[in-house]
């Protein structure tokens, strides 16, 4: 059963064009004296999966949050399905806010620590964005939410609160909440890092299904086996720059850069 049950096509899917849905150029971000991003360039074709890997502090999450302006970069350009935002340009505050809102509206974010509203039920969490932000009819949003919850095995949990769920169940709700927005781009920020090891596979399985349904995805993860199997491209970040990128088969077996080899040698050996 599809995770996108009521749509004739998936936003951001291939469409046979091979044209990048997302292109980011020259992203820079500093927090005080700490320069976290030092000119990051990325692109993702429609219906493809880009996985970002790298050590802690390399800038992966900041890149991800920049892509939908949750953490706006200090400079750089982001183009998403025809919308172009130049963060270095001198733009009036109201126009800049509208540009950032368009980026956020076109993407769905799945967070490391779920970020569910604790005072709302599962169903209320899922329909919040479609009803309040997108102004979709409540009945239609509920029908979509119920279908998605059933797909991930949580139809019986629609009226419970987040504290009544396990970590894996909360993360599945987080994925459903992102899907309910019917976004063009899905962003995952280390979605399994807060989960117990025995339930990591459940979440990765759902993400794999989304990849096979031609969702366009950018995923920050330490799950390198997932990256090997699902990614169309892997980018290795370190020190706020993209050190190397390539197809998983190439990057994981014959990395060109010494820093990439050093990183992978530490992490990949248990997988071989």
C-alpha positions as CSV (number, residue, x, y, z in Angstrom):
1,X,0.0,0.0,0.0
2,X,1.4,3.4,-1.0
3,X,2.3,6.0,1.6
4,X,0.8,8.5,-0.8
5,X,-2.6,6.9,-1.2
6,X,-4.8,9.7,-2.6
7,X,-2.5,11.4,-5.2
8,X,-2.0,10.6,-8.8
9,X,1.6,11.7,-8.6
10,X,4.2,12.4,-5.9
11,X,5.3,16.1,-5.6
12,X,8.9,16.3,-6.6
13,X,8.8,13.0,-8.5
14,X,10.9,12.3,-11.5
15,X,8.5,13.2,-14.3
16,X,11.2,12.0,-16.7
17,X,13.0,15.3,-16.6
18,X,16.1,14.7,-14.5
19,X,16.0,18.4,-13.6
20,X,17.1,19.3,-10.1
21,X,14.2,20.0,-7.8
22,X,16.5,21.5,-5.3
23,X,19.7,23.5,-5.9
24,X,21.7,25.2,-3.1
25,X,24.7,27.4,-3.9
26,X,27.2,29.0,-1.7
27,X,25.5,28.4,1.7
28,X,27.3,30.1,4.5
29,X,26.3,30.3,8.2
30,X,28.0,31.5,11.3
31,X,26.9,31.5,14.9
32,X,28.9,34.3,16.4
33,X,32.6,33.7,15.7
34,X,32.0,30.0,14.7
35,X,31.6,29.6,10.9
36,X,29.5,26.4,10.6
37,X,28.9,26.5,6.8
38,X,31.7,27.8,4.5
39,X,30.1,27.7,1.1
40,X,28.1,24.6,0.6
41,X,26.8,23.6,-2.9
42,X,24.2,20.8,-3.2
43,X,21.5,19.7,-5.7
44,X,18.9,17.0,-5.7
45,X,17.1,15.7,-8.8
46,X,13.4,15.1,-8.7
47,X,12.5,11.8,-7.1
48,X,16.0,11.1,-5.9
49,X,17.6,10.7,-2.4
50,X,20.6,12.7,-1.2
51,X,22.2,11.5,2.0
52,X,24.5,13.8,4.0
53,X,27.1,12.1,6.2
54,X,30.0,13.3,8.2
55,X,31.3,13.7,11.8
56,X,29.4,15.6,14.5
57,X,29.8,19.3,14.1
58,X,30.4,19.1,10.3
59,X,27.4,21.3,9.5
60,X,25.0,18.6,8.3
61,X,22.0,19.6,10.3
62,X,22.7,23.3,9.7
63,X,22.6,22.6,5.9
64,X,19.3,20.7,6.3
65,X,17.7,23.5,8.4
66,X,18.9,26.0,5.9
67,X,17.1,24.3,3.0
68,X,13.7,25.2,4.4
69,X,14.9,28.4,6.2
70,X,14.3,27.1,9.7
71,X,17.9,28.3,10.2
72,X,18.3,30.9,7.4
73,X,21.8,31.0,6.0
74,X,23.8,34.2,6.1
75,X,24.3,34.1,2.4
76,X,23.8,31.8,-0.6
77,X,21.0,30.9,-2.9
78,X,18.4,28.2,-2.6
79,X,16.2,27.2,-5.6
80,X,13.3,24.8,-5.0
81,X,11.0,23.9,-7.9
82,X,11.3,27.3,-9.6
83,X,11.3,29.4,-6.4
84,X,14.6,31.2,-5.9
85,X,15.7,32.8,-2.6
86,X,18.9,34.8,-2.5
87,X,19.9,35.1,1.2
88,X,22.7,37.5,0.4
89,X,20.4,40.0,-1.4
90,X,19.1,43.2,0.1
91,X,15.4,42.3,0.4
92,X,12.7,44.0,2.4
93,X,11.9,42.2,5.6
94,X,8.3,41.4,4.5
95,X,9.4,40.0,1.2
96,X,12.2,38.0,2.8
97,X,9.6,36.5,5.3
98,X,7.4,35.5,2.3
99,X,10.3,33.9,0.5
100,X,11.2,31.8,3.6
101,X,7.6,30.8,4.1
102,X,7.5,29.4,0.6
103,X,10.6,27.3,1.3
104,X,9.0,25.9,4.4
105,X,5.6,25.3,2.8
106,X,7.3,23.2,0.0
107,X,9.1,20.9,2.4
108,X,8.3,18.5,5.2
109,X,10.8,18.1,8.1
110,X,11.2,15.0,10.2
111,X,13.2,15.9,13.3
112,X,15.6,13.9,15.5
113,X,13.6,14.4,18.6
114,X,10.1,14.1,17.1
115,X,9.0,17.7,18.0
116,X,5.3,16.7,18.4
117,X,3.0,19.0,20.3
118,X,2.6,17.3,23.7
119,X,-0.8,18.9,24.3
120,X,-2.3,17.6,21.1
121,X,-3.4,14.1,20.1
122,X,-1.7,12.2,17.3
123,X,-4.5,13.1,14.9
124,X,-4.3,16.8,16.0
125,X,-0.5,16.8,15.5
126,X,-0.9,15.4,11.9
127,X,-3.7,17.8,10.8
128,X,-2.2,20.9,12.3
129,X,-0.2,21.9,9.3
130,X,-2.7,21.0,6.6
131,X,-5.6,22.8,8.4
132,X,-3.9,25.8,10.1
133,X,-1.1,26.5,7.7
134,X,-2.4,25.3,4.3
135,X,-6.0,26.1,5.0
136,X,-7.2,22.7,3.7
137,X,-10.7,21.5,4.7
138,X,-10.6,19.8,8.1
139,X,-12.6,16.7,6.9
140,X,-10.2,16.1,4.0
141,X,-7.2,16.6,6.2
142,X,-8.5,14.1,8.7
143,X,-9.2,11.5,6.0
144,X,-5.6,11.9,4.7
145,X,-4.2,11.6,8.2
146,X,-6.2,8.5,9.0
147,X,-5.0,6.8,5.8
148,X,-1.4,7.7,6.5
149,X,-1.6,6.5,10.2
150,X,-3.1,3.2,9.0
151,X,-0.2,2.8,6.6
152,X,2.4,3.0,9.4
153,X,0.3,0.8,11.8
154,X,-0.8,3.6,14.0
155,X,-4.6,3.9,13.2
156,X,-5.4,2.8,16.8
157,X,-3.3,5.6,18.2
158,X,-5.1,8.6,16.6
159,X,-6.6,9.8,19.8
160,X,-3.7,9.3,22.2
161,X,-1.1,11.9,23.2
162,X,2.6,11.7,22.4
163,X,3.6,10.7,26.0
164,X,1.6,7.6,25.5
165,X,3.7,6.5,22.5
166,X,7.1,4.8,22.3
167,X,10.0,6.6,20.6
168,X,9.5,4.6,17.4
169,X,5.8,5.4,17.3
170,X,6.4,9.1,17.9
171,X,8.9,9.1,15.0
172,X,6.4,7.4,12.7
173,X,3.9,10.1,13.6
174,X,6.6,12.6,12.8
175,X,6.9,11.1,9.3
176,X,3.1,11.0,8.8
177,X,3.0,14.7,9.9
178,X,5.5,15.6,7.2
179,X,3.7,13.5,4.6
180,X,0.3,15.1,5.4
181,X,1.6,18.4,4.1
182,X,2.0,16.8,0.7
183,X,5.4,18.5,0.3
184,X,7.7,18.6,-2.7
185,X,10.8,17.8,-0.6
186,X,11.2,15.6,2.5
187,X,14.0,16.5,5.0
188,X,15.2,14.0,7.6
189,X,17.5,15.1,10.4
190,X,19.0,11.9,11.9
191,X,15.6,10.4,12.4
192,X,16.8,7.2,14.1
193,X,19.5,8.6,16.4
194,X,17.1,8.9,19.4
195,X,15.6,5.4,18.9
196,X,16.4,2.2,20.6
197,X,18.4,-0.1,18.2
198,X,15.7,-2.7,17.9
199,X,13.2,-0.3,16.4
200,X,15.5,1.7,14.1
201,X,14.7,-0.8,11.3
202,X,11.0,0.1,11.4
203,X,11.6,3.8,10.7
204,X,14.3,3.0,8.0
205,X,11.8,0.7,6.3
206,X,9.3,3.4,6.0
207,X,11.9,5.8,4.6
208,X,13.0,3.1,2.1
209,X,9.4,2.8,0.9
210,X,9.2,6.6,0.4
211,X,12.4,6.5,-1.7
212,X,10.9,3.8,-3.9
213,X,7.7,5.9,-4.3
214,X,9.9,8.6,-5.9
215,X,9.9,11.1,-3.1
216,X,12.6,13.7,-3.3
217,X,14.6,13.4,0.0
218,X,17.6,14.9,1.8
219,X,18.6,12.7,4.7
220,X,21.1,13.4,7.5
221,X,22.0,10.1,9.0
222,X,24.7,7.9,10.6
223,X,23.0,4.8,9.2
224,X,25.5,4.1,6.5
225,X,23.9,0.8,5.5
226,X,20.7,2.8,4.7
227,X,22.7,5.2,2.7
228,X,24.4,2.4,0.7
229,X,21.0,0.8,-0.1
230,X,18.7,3.8,-0.7
231,X,20.7,6.9,-1.6
232,X,21.2,8.0,-5.2
233,X,24.0,10.3,-4.1
234,X,26.0,10.7,-0.8
235,X,27.7,13.9,0.2
236,X,30.4,13.8,2.9
237,X,30.7,17.0,4.9
238,X,33.5,18.0,7.2
239,X,34.4,21.4,8.6
240,X,31.5,23.2,7.0
241,X,32.2,22.1,3.4
242,X,31.3,19.3,1.1
243,X,34.6,17.3,1.0
244,X,33.3,14.7,-1.5
245,X,30.1,13.5,-3.2
246,X,29.2,10.6,-5.4
247,X,27.1,7.5,-5.9
248,X,27.2,5.2,-2.8
249,X,28.9,2.4,-4.7
250,X,31.7,4.8,-5.6
251,X,32.0,6.8,-2.4
252,X,31.8,3.9,0.0
253,X,34.2,1.6,-1.9
254,X,36.7,4.0,-3.5
255,X,36.6,7.4,-1.9
256,X,38.9,9.9,-3.5
257,X,39.7,12.2,-0.6
258,X,41.9,11.1,2.4
259,X,39.5,12.7,4.9
260,X,36.6,10.6,3.5
261,X,38.6,7.4,3.6
262,X,39.5,8.2,7.3
263,X,35.9,8.7,8.2
264,X,34.6,5.7,6.4
265,X,37.3,3.4,7.7
266,X,36.2,4.1,11.2
267,X,32.5,3.5,10.6
268,X,32.1,1.0,7.7
269,X,34.3,-1.8,9.0
270,X,31.5,-3.5,11.0
271,X,29.3,-3.5,7.8
272,X,31.8,-5.5,5.7
